[in-house]
Each structure stands twice: as structure tokens, then as C-alpha cells.
Amino acid sequence: MTFSWKEKLPEKLQQKITDVEKQISERLSDIDEQVAYNQMRVLECFRKHHVAEEDFAGSTGYGYDDLGRDKLDAIYADYFHTEDAIVRPQLISGTHAITTSLFGILRPEDTLFYLTGMPYDTIQQVIGVVGNEPGNMKDYKIDFDYSPLLDNGEVDFETAGKKLRGNKKIKVVAIQRSRGYALRKSFTVAKIRKMISFVREILPEVVIFIDNCYGEFSEIQEPTEFGADLMAGSLYKNAGAGIAKTGAYIVGKKKLIKQVGNRLNVPGAGKNEGATIGHIRDMYHGFFIAPSVTGDAIKGAIFTSALLEKMNLDVSPKWDEPRTDLVQTVNLGKAQAMIDFCSAIQHYSPVNSFVDPIPSDMDGYEDKEIMASGSFTEGSTIELSSDGPMRAPYTLYIQGGLTYAHVKIAISNAVKETFFQKKIM
């Protein structure tokens, strides 16, 4: 008896997929080695800190004496090579963790400087670059500046250097690892290491902050291993592996984590409060399997890139380029193609597969957005999703995938329904 998951696809598409699977096989083997290395590091952290069943009990109310919570903080700090950490369900997203970090450090008349160009839409709202929400940084008289990227998407070190030397009020220099909704490539850890050294030579005492969303476990090293002072990310991206249902983390120097903890909770209590209730087991479990799930998502992105390139589409990164996060982009060129492809991703999701995505206004974004996200956890982007602003060149941002097999099935059927049935190309 023979069987194939590809049997319902057009023969021409089946052949393209077979060719892609052969083409990327060696690259996938490299990812498997990376997964094993990162898994070893996580396991060593769990063994070192003697994780036990009683650590999963959780706490209520104020969360005093939550030994499991404090141990998880220590594990995160250990893995990311930092002095301290805050891992909490009370941090509701990556944007919340970033905002809490920045507000914990910055004071009126300080300047926040972004080295990696304008940050993405939700952070622009936090800063006050767009919108006029009460409580944004502009409301607190916190200044903002940034260095635009070069045309090739790289940091303009010459312009950035002039700005860093010319503003004595710069308190925090932020580096955004992932591309957000920009067309530039995400920055590898090697490139971030160079940025950190560059900033440190000019402003030795400045706080260097890393937005690490989508980046955890995508390489074998993290930016905090090379001198970053503070870093944040979401638990329903890589670090939670689709198991954690809410939460985020912040890691960094102890004195900075104290300031951030006071901002998250109240001065005096800081990171010593915060009940974990029923979340703590999932947060442990998610972090343990995060290397494997992240690896499958990256393998899915490599497959996606290779197959879409065979469809003569503009993709980034290319299948054989270095990977530093989960995000894969494809320029579909036409609004209808973007809607059709995104709809197919939704239809081949485990949750809400019967729903049709519709371009809509979303809080924090200027253009209408289309989003496919049939995930077990709402908004989870370690699970397969695709989204993007409805503006030329109609770029779809595809990320995540709990299993490599699911990504292959969904993407292949999206290609079938967009390009083979509707004959857009």
C-alpha cells in the first residue's frame, strides 16, 4: 500500500514539492543539529536548577513565595546568560514586555534611540510617533530618535554614530531583531553583536535593549551573550512553543530587572509579586520544547521560501540564507492574491478552518490588515499564521508552525488554491 499527503495536489505542483524536498534536505539536517544543541542547553538549565513536580503548583493572590516562578526566572537568566529575569503571565504580549522594559528605564527628558530604523507599528503607538494615545512616551516627555536604514536594509553606522555622539540625553539604544512589517531582512546575532560593539564604543554607559520577538532558539546564541543589557520577547512566540497560553519574558542586568519589575508591579514589591495560578506548568513545558518547535517552524519557513521561489515569487529570506527568526515574507503583487493565499492558510488551520479572513482595521496599525491565524492560542505566532498590511507590494508575512508537516500541507495547498485553481499567475 502506498500513500502520499500530496496525492490531491496537481501533478505539476507535486513535482515542484518533490524537487523542493530534495533541494532543502541538507539545510534541514543543519537545523536538526541546531535544535539538538539548543535542546541540550535547555535541558542542562532544567537539571542545574532541579526542576521538580512541586514547581508546577503555581500561586494565587500576591504570588508570594512562588518557588516555581522564581526558579523559572533563574532558568531564563541562565539560558540567556543574564543576571536576572522576569517571566510572567501578567506580561500579556511582546509589545507589553517591550513597553514595560522601556518605561522601566526611561524618565522624562530622556531619549530613546532606535538603531535599526523606525520600529514596527505597535511600538510606534507606544512611543507616540503615530496616534495620540494617553500614556504614550510623548505624554511623559520622553524623546525619540532613530537612524534610518540604508537602502540595502543594513544599519547606517555613519549617520547613527553622528546622532549618538550628538545627543547626550540618549538613555536607551534599542535594536529590533526581526523585520516587523518592514521589507528589510531580520538581523542575525552576528550583526547584532557588531551593533552592540559599535554603540558601546560611543556610549559606554547607555542601556542597550533588544526586541527579541521571533528570535529565540533560531540560532545557537542570543544577543545577551554579547553585551546587551536588557531583552524581551513573547511566550506565545518561540519561547512558549505553542504550550504557554499567555505571558512574556524580560531578561537582563539585575539592577535593570529591578526597575522593570517595579514598573510591571509596584515599587517595593517589584518582581517578588505576580501569581502564576494555572500557567506555570505550561511555561516550563513550553520553554523545554521550544528548541524543537522553533526548529520545525524554521524548517517550514525554508520549505515555504523554496516552493514560493519556484512559483517565481519574490521571497525573503531565500531558502538557503541564514535564519535568525521565524518570519518568511512573500511579495504577492496583487491584493486578491494576498487575500486568496491568506485565506488558504486559514482553511488549512486546525482551528477556525471554516473562516474567511477579511482585510480589516486593527488597533496599532495604519493600513487595513489581513490575518490568518487558526491557532490554539489566540494571536500565537509560533503556530502557523500569515498576515500583512493591504498595501503594495502586498507582502504577506508567514511565520510559525508547530510541526513541519503542517506547514508543508498548508503552504502547498495555499499555492494550489492561489495559483493553480484561480490562475492568477
VENURFEN-V43440 format. One record per pair of residues at least 12 apart in sequence whose C-alpha atoms are under 7 Angstrom apart, sorted by the first residue. I is the first residue (numbers start at 0). J is the second residue. D is the distance in Angstrom with one decimal. If there is no record, write none. Layout:
i->I j->J d->D
i->I j->J d->D
This chain:
i->8 j->415 d->7.0
i->16 j->306 d->6.7
i->19 j->302 d->7.0
i->19 j->305 d->6.2
i->19 j->306 d->6.2
i->27 j->298 d->6.1
i->30 j->294 d->6.3
i->33 j->219 d->6.5
i->34 j->290 d->5.4
i->34 j->291 d->5.7
i->34 j->294 d->5.9
i->37 j->216 d->6.7
i->37 j->219 d->6.2
i->37 j->290 d->5.9
i->38 j->290 d->5.6
i->41 j->78 d->6.7
i->41 j->287 d->6.3
i->44 j->74 d->5.8
i->44 j->77 d->6.7
i->44 j->78 d->6.7
i->45 j->74 d->6.9
i->48 j->70 d->7.0
i->54 j->66 d->6.4
i->54 j->67 d->4.0
i->55 j->67 d->6.2
i->55 j->279 d->5.6
i->55 j->280 d->4.8
i->57 j->275 d->5.1
i->57 j->276 d->4.9
i->57 j->277 d->6.1
i->57 j->279 d->5.8
i->58 j->274 d->5.0
i->58 j->275 d->5.3
i->58 j->276 d->4.9
i->59 j->274 d->4.9
i->59 j->275 d->6.8
i->59 j->276 d->5.4
i->60 j->274 d->5.9
i->61 j->272 d->5.5
i->61 j->273 d->5.7
i->61 j->274 d->5.8
i->62 j->272 d->5.2
i->62 j->273 d->4.9
i->62 j->274 d->3.9
i->62 j->275 d->7.0
i->63 j->271 d->6.8
i->63 j->272 d->5.9
i->68 j->279 d->7.0
i->72 j->84 d->5.0
i->72 j->85 d->5.6
i->72 j->86 d->5.8
i->76 j->250 d->6.1
i->79 j->221 d->6.5
i->79 j->223 d->6.2
i->79 j->224 d->6.8
i->80 j->223 d->6.4
i->80 j->224 d->5.8
i->81 j->223 d->6.8
i->81 j->250 d->6.4
i->81 j->251 d->5.1
i->81 j->252 d->6.2
i->82 j->251 d->5.9
i->82 j->252 d->5.1
i->82 j->253 d->5.4
i->83 j->250 d->5.9
i->83 j->251 d->5.7
i->83 j->252 d->6.0
i->83 j->253 d->5.2
i->83 j->256 d->6.5
i->84 j->249 d->5.6
i->84 j->250 d->4.2
i->84 j->251 d->6.3
i->84 j->256 d->6.6
i->85 j->248 d->5.6
i->85 j->249 d->5.2
i->85 j->250 d->6.4
i->85 j->270 d->6.7
i->86 j->247 d->6.0
i->86 j->248 d->4.3
i->86 j->249 d->6.5
i->87 j->246 d->5.4
i->87 j->247 d->6.0
i->87 j->248 d->6.5
i->88 j->245 d->5.6
i->88 j->246 d->3.9
i->88 j->247 d->6.7
i->88 j->275 d->6.6
i->89 j->246 d->6.2
i->90 j->246 d->5.0
i->90 j->247 d->5.2
i->91 j->245 d->6.1
i->91 j->246 d->5.0
i->91 j->247 d->6.5
i->92 j->233 d->5.5
i->92 j->246 d->6.2
i->92 j->247 d->5.9
i->93 j->212 d->6.6
i->93 j->231 d->7.0
i->93 j->232 d->5.0
i->93 j->233 d->4.3
i->93 j->247 d->6.1
i->94 j->122 d->6.8
i->96 j->231 d->6.0
i->96 j->232 d->6.7
i->96 j->247 d->6.2
i->96 j->248 d->6.7
i->96 j->249 d->6.6
i->97 j->210 d->6.8
i->97 j->231 d->5.9
i->99 j->259 d->6.4
i->99 j->262 d->6.5
i->99 j->263 d->6.2
i->100 j->259 d->5.4
i->103 j->258 d->5.4
i->103 j->259 d->4.4
i->103 j->262 d->5.2
i->104 j->258 d->6.6
i->104 j->259 d->7.0
i->105 j->170 d->6.8
i->106 j->141 d->6.5
i->107 j->139 d->5.8
i->107 j->140 d->5.0
i->107 j->141 d->4.9
i->108 j->140 d->5.8
i->108 j->141 d->5.3
i->108 j->142 d->6.4
i->109 j->141 d->5.4
i->109 j->142 d->6.1
i->109 j->168 d->5.3
i->109 j->169 d->6.0
i->109 j->170 d->5.8
i->110 j->141 d->5.9
i->110 j->142 d->4.5
i->110 j->143 d->5.3
i->110 j->168 d->5.5
i->110 j->169 d->4.4
i->110 j->170 d->5.7
i->110 j->171 d->6.9
i->111 j->142 d->6.2
i->111 j->143 d->4.9
i->111 j->144 d->6.4
i->111 j->169 d->6.0
i->111 j->170 d->6.2
i->111 j->171 d->5.1
i->111 j->172 d->6.2
i->112 j->143 d->5.9
i->112 j->144 d->4.9
i->112 j->145 d->5.2
i->112 j->169 d->6.5
i->112 j->171 d->6.2
i->112 j->172 d->4.8
i->112 j->173 d->6.1
i->113 j->144 d->6.5
i->113 j->145 d->4.5
i->113 j->146 d->6.5
i->113 j->172 d->5.7
i->113 j->173 d->4.7
i->113 j->174 d->6.2
i->114 j->145 d->5.9
i->114 j->146 d->5.5
i->114 j->159 d->6.8
i->114 j->172 d->6.6
i->114 j->173 d->6.1
i->114 j->174 d->5.8
i->115 j->146 d->6.7
i->115 j->148 d->6.5
i->115 j->154 d->6.1
i->115 j->174 d->5.6
i->115 j->175 d->6.1
i->116 j->145 d->5.8
i->116 j->146 d->5.3
i->116 j->147 d->4.5
i->116 j->148 d->5.3
i->117 j->145 d->6.4
i->117 j->147 d->6.8
i->119 j->179 d->5.5
i->119 j->180 d->6.4
i->120 j->363 d->5.9
i->120 j->364 d->5.6
i->121 j->363 d->4.8
i->121 j->364 d->6.8
i->124 j->363 d->6.2
i->146 j->158 d->6.7
i->146 j->159 d->5.4
i->152 j->183 d->4.7
i->152 j->184 d->6.6
i->164 j->201 d->6.8
i->170 j->205 d->5.6
i->170 j->206 d->6.3
i->171 j->205 d->5.9
i->171 j->206 d->4.7
i->171 j->207 d->5.9
i->171 j->208 d->6.8
i->172 j->205 d->7.0
i->172 j->206 d->6.2
i->172 j->207 d->4.9
i->172 j->208 d->6.1
i->173 j->207 d->5.9
i->173 j->208 d->4.7
i->173 j->209 d->5.9
i->174 j->208 d->6.2
i->174 j->209 d->5.0
i->174 j->210 d->6.2
i->175 j->209 d->6.1
i->175 j->210 d->4.8
i->175 j->211 d->6.9
i->176 j->210 d->6.0
i->176 j->211 d->5.7
i->177 j->212 d->6.8
i->177 j->213 d->6.7
i->177 j->324 d->6.6
i->185 j->323 d->6.8
i->186 j->323 d->6.8
i->187 j->323 d->5.2
i->188 j->221 d->6.4
i->188 j->222 d->5.8
i->191 j->222 d->6.6
i->192 j->222 d->6.7
i->192 j->225 d->5.9
i->195 j->226 d->6.7
i->195 j->227 d->6.7
i->206 j->228 d->5.9
i->207 j->227 d->5.3
i->207 j->228 d->5.3
i->207 j->229 d->6.5
i->208 j->227 d->6.3
i->208 j->228 d->6.1
i->208 j->229 d->4.8
i->208 j->230 d->5.6
i->209 j->227 d->6.9
i->209 j->229 d->6.3
i->209 j->230 d->4.6
i->209 j->231 d->6.6
i->210 j->230 d->6.0
i->210 j->231 d->5.6
i->210 j->232 d->6.6
i->211 j->230 d->6.4
i->211 j->231 d->5.7
i->211 j->232 d->5.3
i->212 j->232 d->4.6
i->212 j->233 d->6.2
i->213 j->236 d->6.1
i->213 j->237 d->6.0
i->213 j->324 d->5.1
i->213 j->325 d->5.7
i->214 j->323 d->5.9
i->214 j->324 d->4.4
i->215 j->237 d->5.9
i->215 j->238 d->6.4
i->216 j->290 d->5.6
i->216 j->293 d->6.5
i->217 j->293 d->6.7
i->217 j->322 d->6.7
i->217 j->323 d->5.1
i->217 j->324 d->5.4
i->218 j->323 d->6.0
i->228 j->251 d->5.3
i->228 j->252 d->5.8
i->229 j->250 d->5.8
i->229 j->251 d->4.2
i->229 j->252 d->6.6
i->230 j->249 d->5.7
i->230 j->250 d->5.4
i->230 j->251 d->6.3
i->231 j->248 d->5.6
i->231 j->249 d->4.4
i->231 j->250 d->6.4
i->232 j->247 d->5.8
i->232 j->248 d->5.6
i->232 j->249 d->6.8
i->233 j->246 d->6.4
i->233 j->247 d->4.1
i->233 j->248 d->6.3
i->234 j->246 d->5.2
i->234 j->247 d->4.7
i->235 j->379 d->5.0
i->235 j->380 d->6.5
i->235 j->381 d->6.4
i->236 j->379 d->6.1
i->236 j->380 d->5.2
i->236 j->381 d->4.5
i->237 j->289 d->6.1
i->237 j->293 d->5.9
i->237 j->381 d->5.5
i->238 j->285 d->6.6
i->238 j->286 d->5.4
i->238 j->289 d->5.5
i->239 j->282 d->6.3
i->239 j->285 d->4.3
i->239 j->286 d->5.4
i->239 j->289 d->6.3
i->240 j->285 d->4.9
i->240 j->286 d->6.7
i->240 j->288 d->6.4
i->240 j->289 d->4.7
i->240 j->292 d->5.8
i->240 j->381 d->6.3
i->241 j->285 d->6.8
i->241 j->381 d->6.1
i->241 j->382 d->6.4
i->241 j->401 d->6.9
i->242 j->281 d->5.6
i->242 j->284 d->6.9
i->242 j->285 d->4.9
i->243 j->281 d->4.9
i->243 j->282 d->5.1
i->243 j->285 d->5.7
i->244 j->376 d->5.8
i->257 j->269 d->6.4
i->292 j->401 d->5.6
i->292 j->402 d->6.8
i->295 j->400 d->6.8
i->295 j->401 d->6.7
i->295 j->402 d->5.5
i->295 j->403 d->4.8
i->296 j->325 d->6.5
i->296 j->399 d->4.9
i->296 j->400 d->4.7
i->296 j->401 d->6.3
i->296 j->402 d->6.7
i->296 j->403 d->6.2
i->297 j->325 d->5.8
i->298 j->403 d->6.3
i->299 j->400 d->6.9
i->299 j->403 d->5.2
i->299 j->406 d->5.4
i->299 j->407 d->6.5
i->300 j->325 d->6.9
i->300 j->327 d->6.0
i->301 j->318 d->4.8
i->303 j->410 d->6.5
i->304 j->317 d->5.9
i->304 j->318 d->5.1
i->305 j->318 d->5.2
i->312 j->329 d->6.8
i->312 j->330 d->6.6
i->312 j->331 d->6.9
i->313 j->329 d->5.7
i->313 j->330 d->5.5
i->314 j->328 d->5.6
i->314 j->329 d->4.5
i->314 j->330 d->6.5
i->315 j->327 d->6.0
i->315 j->328 d->5.2
i->315 j->329 d->6.6
i->325 j->398 d->5.4
i->325 j->399 d->6.0
i->326 j->396 d->6.5
i->326 j->397 d->5.9
i->326 j->398 d->4.8
i->327 j->396 d->5.8
i->327 j->397 d->5.1
i->327 j->398 d->6.1
i->328 j->394 d->6.5
i->328 j->395 d->5.6
i->328 j->396 d->4.6
i->328 j->397 d->6.0
i->329 j->394 d->5.6
i->329 j->395 d->5.5
i->329 j->396 d->6.9
i->330 j->392 d->6.0
i->330 j->393 d->5.7
i->330 j->394 d->4.3
i->330 j->395 d->6.4
i->331 j->392 d->6.9
i->331 j->393 d->5.6
i->331 j->394 d->6.0
i->332 j->391 d->6.9
i->332 j->392 d->5.1
i->332 j->393 d->5.4
i->333 j->393 d->6.1
i->334 j->389 d->6.9
i->334 j->393 d->6.1
i->336 j->417 d->6.4
i->337 j->393 d->6.3
i->337 j->395 d->6.7
i->339 j->417 d->5.7
i->340 j->413 d->5.3
i->340 j->417 d->5.6
i->341 j->370 d->6.8
i->341 j->371 d->5.7
i->341 j->385 d->6.2
i->342 j->355 d->5.8
i->342 j->356 d->5.7
i->342 j->371 d->6.6
i->343 j->412 d->6.9
i->343 j->413 d->4.8
i->343 j->416 d->6.8
i->344 j->371 d->6.2
i->344 j->409 d->5.8
i->344 j->410 d->6.8
i->344 j->413 d->6.1
i->345 j->371 d->4.9
i->345 j->372 d->6.2
i->345 j->373 d->5.8
i->347 j->409 d->5.3
i->348 j->373 d->4.9
i->349 j->373 d->6.1
i->349 j->374 d->6.9
i->350 j->373 d->4.5
i->350 j->374 d->5.7
i->350 j->375 d->6.6
i->351 j->373 d->5.4
i->352 j->373 d->6.6
i->356 j->369 d->6.4
i->356 j->370 d->6.2
i->356 j->371 d->6.2
i->357 j->369 d->6.0
i->366 j->388 d->5.7
i->366 j->389 d->6.3
i->367 j->388 d->5.8
i->367 j->389 d->5.6
i->368 j->386 d->7.0
i->368 j->387 d->5.6
i->368 j->388 d->4.5
i->368 j->389 d->5.8
i->369 j->386 d->5.4
i->369 j->387 d->5.8
i->369 j->388 d->6.5
i->369 j->389 d->7.0
i->370 j->385 d->5.7
i->370 j->386 d->4.1
i->370 j->387 d->6.8
i->371 j->384 d->5.4
i->371 j->385 d->5.2
i->371 j->386 d->6.2
i->372 j->384 d->4.7
i->372 j->385 d->6.8
i->380 j->398 d->6.3
i->380 j->399 d->5.5
i->381 j->398 d->7.0
i->381 j->399 d->4.2
i->381 j->400 d->5.9
i->381 j->401 d->6.6
i->382 j->399 d->4.7
i->382 j->400 d->4.4
i->382 j->401 d->5.3
i->383 j->398 d->5.8
i->383 j->399 d->4.3
i->383 j->400 d->4.0
i->383 j->401 d->6.9
i->383 j->406 d->6.9
i->384 j->397 d->5.9
i->384 j->398 d->5.6
i->384 j->399 d->6.4
i->385 j->397 d->4.3
i->385 j->398 d->6.3
